[in-house]
Amino acid sequence: MVESTPPRLADHPYALSDAQVQAYRTDGFLVLRQVATAAEIAGFRPLIRAAWETHRLDRRPMALRDTYGRAFTQSVHLGLKDAAIGQFAYAQRFGRIAAQLMGVPAVRMFLDEAFFKEPSAGPTPWHQDQPVWPFAPTQGLTLWIPLMPMGPEMGMLTFARGSQVDGQILAADISDASEEALRAHVAQRGQQTVDVHDLQVGDLSAHNGWTVHRAGANQTDALREVYALHFFADGTRIGDAKHPAQARILKAFGRGLRTGDLAASPFWPLVYSEADAATRP
């Protein structure tokens, strides 16, 4: 783990209204404004960008990549690799939002990642986040946090409203197959598609792990910088790893865990607990 002087992300709650929570649970997504200040994000942005460059998973020229590789370039588990970034990834403020929206008392982090879309990167196909998670069917949630102001030309999110109620629709990762199958599913179900037109620094979007969504291409000359936090409910258990990606993830990050075991490992730390928060001064 890299040790550096961490910026400060104050541990104060973001006040969610009952209407916001209900909208999230009905629609499967929610945009929240000014969850953090621009100054807070600015303190972490250079650390995250440097870590992305160091640990990025794909360095091939764009022309040599498949659909997944052309959509974005990831750098994962940065909160475990750098203590400073961990102050951001594991902030109580974000964990509390995830727990409240899901309606659970505690959440664990499945994955934190720099989720950058390079200039000329293609669209991100329609997909669901959770089919590759090696857990029994349960609630998951992603917070999508921009590190810079962004609009539609950079590749913003589109959600299929209410699609989370269908649970897992197909066992496919982000791919041409997921694009074709889920586009057809959304059309057949008559689900409204909703574009997120802009996000400012300090804003974020939240979506259910089963919500069908996509993102556009990056049509600018700038690197689109997003940090994504993926949470699941504490108490979740390991499921049958039927998908190859589930088996790979379980082998790498849930070593020794078997079907039915609690999904708890050093790679999936407890981020927020309502009980622990209640005892803090």
RAMOVEN-V765878 format. One record per residue. N is the residue number from 0. RES is the residue in three letters. SS is DSSP state (hx for helix, st for strand, lp for the rest). PSI is psi in radians with two decimals (none if undefined). OMEGA is omega in degrees with one decimal (none if undefined). Layout:
# RAMOVEN-V765878
N:RES:SS:PSI:OMEGA
N:RES:SS:PSI:OMEGA
This chain:
# RAMOVEN-V765878
0:MET:lp:2.36:177.2
1:VAL:st:2.33:176.8
2:GLU:lp:2.18:175.7
3:SER:lp:2.90:-178.2
4:THR:lp:2.01:-174.8
5:PRO:lp:2.43:167.3
6:PRO:lp:2.99:-176.8
7:ARG:lp:2.22:170.8
8:LEU:lp:1.77:-172.1
9:ALA:lp:2.47:-178.7
10:ASP:lp:1.28:174.4
11:HIS:lp:2.55:-175.5
12:PRO:lp:2.58:169.5
13:TYR:lp:2.19:-172.7
14:ALA:lp:1.83:174.6
15:LEU:lp:2.36:176.0
16:SER:lp:2.80:175.5
17:ASP:hx:-0.62:-179.7
18:ALA:hx:-0.67:178.4
19:GLN:hx:-0.76:179.4
20:VAL:hx:-0.76:-179.8
21:GLN:hx:-0.68:178.6
22:ALA:hx:-0.73:178.2
23:TYR:hx:-0.80:-175.9
24:ARG:hx:-0.48:177.4
25:THR:hx:-0.83:-172.9
26:ASP:hx:-0.49:-176.6
27:GLY:lp:0.07:177.6
28:PHE:st:2.88:-178.3
29:LEU:st:2.37:172.2
30:VAL:st:2.27:178.7
31:LEU:st:2.30:-177.1
32:ARG:lp:2.42:173.3
33:GLN:lp:0.91:172.7
34:VAL:lp:-0.55:175.0
35:ALA:lp:2.87:176.7
36:THR:lp:2.78:176.7
37:ALA:hx:-0.63:-179.8
38:ALA:hx:-0.68:178.1
39:GLU:hx:-0.81:179.8
40:ILE:hx:-0.73:-178.7
41:ALA:hx:-0.53:178.8
42:GLY:hx:-0.52:-178.0
43:PHE:hx:-0.42:-171.7
44:ARG:hx:-0.84:-178.8
45:PRO:hx:-0.55:177.5
46:LEU:hx:-0.77:-178.8
47:ILE:hx:-0.72:-179.8
48:ARG:hx:-0.73:178.9
49:ALA:hx:-0.70:179.3
50:ALA:hx:-0.65:175.8
51:TRP:hx:-0.78:-178.5
52:GLU:hx:-0.65:-179.2
53:THR:hx:-0.72:-169.5
54:HIS:hx:0.17:-175.9
55:ARG:lp:2.49:-171.8
56:LEU:lp:-0.24:-176.8
57:ASP:lp:2.06:179.5
58:ARG:lp:0.16:-178.8
59:ARG:lp:2.65:171.3
60:PRO:lp:2.57:-176.0
61:MET:hx:-0.65:-175.9
62:ALA:hx:-0.33:-177.8
63:LEU:hx:0.00:-176.0
64:ARG:lp:2.75:173.4
65:ASP:lp:-3.03:-177.0
66:THR:hx:-0.76:179.1
67:TYR:hx:-0.84:-176.3
68:GLY:hx:-0.52:179.2
69:ARG:hx:-0.25:-176.1
70:ALA:hx:-0.65:-177.1
71:PHE:lp:2.95:174.4
72:THR:st:2.18:-174.5
73:GLN:st:2.74:167.7
74:SER:st:2.00:-162.8
75:VAL:st:2.80:177.7
76:HIS:lp:0.67:-178.4
77:LEU:hx:-0.48:177.8
78:GLY:hx:-0.44:176.4
79:LEU:hx:-0.37:-177.1
80:LYS:hx:-0.42:-176.7
81:ASP:st:2.08:-176.7
82:ALA:hx:-0.59:179.8
83:ALA:hx:-0.82:178.5
84:ILE:hx:-0.56:175.9
85:GLY:hx:-0.53:177.0
86:GLN:hx:-0.49:177.9
87:PHE:hx:-0.93:-174.2
88:ALA:hx:-0.70:-173.7
89:TYR:lp:0.37:179.9
90:ALA:lp:2.36:178.0
91:GLN:hx:-0.58:-178.2
92:ARG:hx:-0.78:-179.1
93:PHE:hx:-0.73:179.5
94:GLY:hx:-0.67:179.2
95:ARG:hx:-0.75:177.8
96:ILE:hx:-0.80:-179.7
97:ALA:hx:-0.80:-178.7
98:ALA:hx:-0.75:-178.0
99:GLN:hx:-0.71:179.6
100:LEU:hx:-0.65:179.3
101:MET:hx:-0.36:-178.2
102:GLY:lp:0.66:179.6
103:VAL:lp:2.72:-176.1
104:PRO:lp:-0.29:-176.5
105:ALA:st:2.59:-179.6
106:VAL:st:2.63:173.0
107:ARG:st:2.74:176.3
108:MET:st:2.11:173.2
109:PHE:st:-0.75:-176.0
110:LEU:st:2.41:166.3
111:ASP:st:2.49:-173.2
112:GLU:st:2.47:164.7
113:ALA:st:2.19:-166.0
114:PHE:st:1.31:-167.5
115:PHE:st:2.45:177.7
116:LYS:st:1.98:-175.3
117:GLU:lp:2.78:173.6
118:PRO:lp:2.39:-177.9
119:SER:lp:0.06:176.0
120:ALA:lp:2.54:-176.5
121:GLY:lp:-3.13:177.4
122:PRO:lp:2.70:172.5
123:THR:st:2.08:-175.7
124:PRO:st:2.81:171.8
125:TRP:st:2.36:-179.5
126:HIS:st:2.97:167.1
127:GLN:lp:2.62:-178.4
128:ASP:lp:-0.64:-164.0
129:GLN:hx:-0.26:-177.9
130:PRO:hx:-0.44:-179.2
131:VAL:hx:-0.03:177.5
132:TRP:lp:2.31:-172.2
133:PRO:lp:0.74:-175.8
134:PHE:st:2.73:170.1
135:ALA:lp:2.62:-176.9
136:PRO:lp:2.20:-175.8
137:THR:lp:-3.14:178.1
138:GLN:lp:2.35:170.4
139:GLY:st:2.84:-177.4
140:LEU:st:2.43:176.4
141:THR:st:2.29:168.0
142:LEU:st:2.21:-175.6
143:TRP:st:1.87:-168.1
144:ILE:st:1.93:178.5
145:PRO:st:2.48:176.7
146:LEU:lp:0.08:-177.7
147:MET:lp:2.76:174.7
148:PRO:lp:2.47:-179.5
149:MET:st:2.57:178.5
150:GLY:st:-2.97:-171.9
151:PRO:hx:-0.56:-175.7
152:GLU:hx:-0.24:-179.2
153:MET:hx:-0.13:-179.7
154:GLY:lp:1.22:-177.3
155:MET:lp:2.95:-175.6
156:LEU:st:2.56:167.9
157:THR:st:2.31:-178.3
158:PHE:st:2.57:170.5
159:ALA:st:1.86:-172.7
160:ARG:lp:2.23:176.5
161:GLY:lp:0.03:-175.0
162:SER:hx:-0.29:-179.2
163:GLN:hx:-0.37:-178.1
164:VAL:hx:-0.32:180.0
165:ASP:hx:-0.11:-178.4
166:GLY:lp:-2.63:-179.9
167:GLN:lp:2.17:-177.2
168:ILE:lp:-0.68:175.2
169:LEU:lp:2.69:-178.7
170:ALA:lp:1.29:-177.5
171:ALA:lp:2.44:173.3
172:ASP:lp:3.13:178.8
173:ILE:lp:2.11:-172.2
174:SER:lp:3.05:173.0
175:ASP:hx:-0.59:179.8
176:ALA:hx:-0.73:179.2
177:SER:hx:-0.65:178.0
178:GLU:hx:-0.87:-175.9
179:GLU:hx:-0.84:-175.1
180:ALA:hx:-0.75:-175.4
181:LEU:hx:-0.54:173.3
182:ARG:hx:-0.75:178.9
183:ALA:hx:-0.69:180.0
184:HIS:hx:-0.82:-179.4
185:VAL:hx:-0.74:179.4
186:ALA:hx:-0.75:-178.5
187:GLN:hx:-0.63:-179.6
188:ARG:hx:-0.15:179.9
189:GLY:lp:0.55:-177.8
190:GLN:lp:2.33:179.9
191:GLN:lp:2.37:174.8
192:THR:st:2.35:-174.1
193:VAL:st:2.16:178.8
194:ASP:st:2.40:167.7
195:VAL:lp:1.94:-170.3
196:HIS:lp:-0.59:-179.0
197:ASP:st:2.64:171.6
198:LEU:st:2.34:177.2
199:GLN:lp:2.90:178.4
200:VAL:lp:2.20:-175.4
201:GLY:lp:-0.34:174.9
202:ASP:lp:2.89:170.2
203:LEU:st:2.85:170.8
204:SER:st:2.60:177.5
205:ALA:st:2.43:174.1
206:HIS:st:2.62:177.2
207:ASN:st:2.52:-179.3
208:GLY:lp:-0.29:177.4
209:TRP:lp:-0.06:-179.8
210:THR:lp:2.25:177.6
211:VAL:lp:2.26:-177.2
212:HIS:st:2.92:179.1
213:ARG:st:3.08:172.5
214:ALA:st:2.65:-179.4
215:GLY:lp:3.10:176.6
216:ALA:lp:2.74:173.1
217:ASN:lp:1.85:-176.6
218:GLN:lp:0.20:-177.6
219:THR:lp:3.07:176.1
220:ASP:lp:0.10:-177.1
221:ALA:lp:2.64:173.7
222:LEU:lp:2.11:177.0
223:ARG:st:2.03:-171.4
224:GLU:lp:2.00:178.7
225:VAL:st:2.47:171.2
226:TYR:st:2.25:-176.7
227:ALA:st:2.37:176.8
228:LEU:st:2.18:-178.1
229:HIS:st:2.06:-175.7
230:PHE:st:2.70:168.7
231:PHE:st:2.80:-175.1
232:ALA:st:2.33:172.9
233:ASP:lp:2.46:-175.5
234:GLY:lp:-0.12:175.9
235:THR:lp:2.60:-179.5
236:ARG:st:2.72:178.4
237:ILE:st:2.38:178.7
238:GLY:lp:-3.00:175.2
239:ASP:lp:2.07:-177.3
240:ALA:lp:1.44:-177.0
241:LYS:lp:-0.55:179.9
242:HIS:lp:2.40:179.9
243:PRO:hx:-0.66:179.5
244:ALA:hx:-0.64:176.8
245:GLN:hx:-0.76:179.8
246:ALA:hx:-0.71:179.0
247:ARG:hx:-0.77:-179.1
248:ILE:hx:-0.73:179.6
249:LEU:hx:-0.72:179.7
250:LYS:hx:-0.68:-176.0
251:ALA:hx:-0.66:-169.1
252:PHE:hx:-0.14:177.2
253:GLY:lp:0.82:-173.1
254:ARG:lp:2.24:177.4
255:GLY:lp:-0.18:-179.3
256:LEU:lp:2.51:-178.5
257:ARG:lp:2.91:178.4
258:THR:lp:2.25:179.6
259:GLY:lp:-0.28:177.3
260:ASP:lp:2.68:173.0
261:LEU:st:2.39:179.4
262:ALA:lp:1.45:179.9
263:ALA:lp:2.11:177.8
264:SER:lp:2.91:176.9
265:PRO:lp:-0.41:178.4
266:PHE:lp:-0.23:-179.7
267:TRP:lp:1.16:-172.8
268:PRO:lp:2.68:172.0
269:LEU:st:2.13:-175.5
270:VAL:st:-0.70:-177.3
271:TYR:st:2.36:174.7
272:SER:st:2.19:178.6
273:GLU:hx:-0.69:-179.2
274:ALA:hx:-0.76:179.1
275:ASP:hx:-0.70:-179.5
276:ALA:hx:-0.60:-177.6
277:ALA:hx:-0.40:-178.8
278:THR:lp:-0.08:-179.7
279:ARG:lp:2.54:178.3
280:PRO:lp:none:none
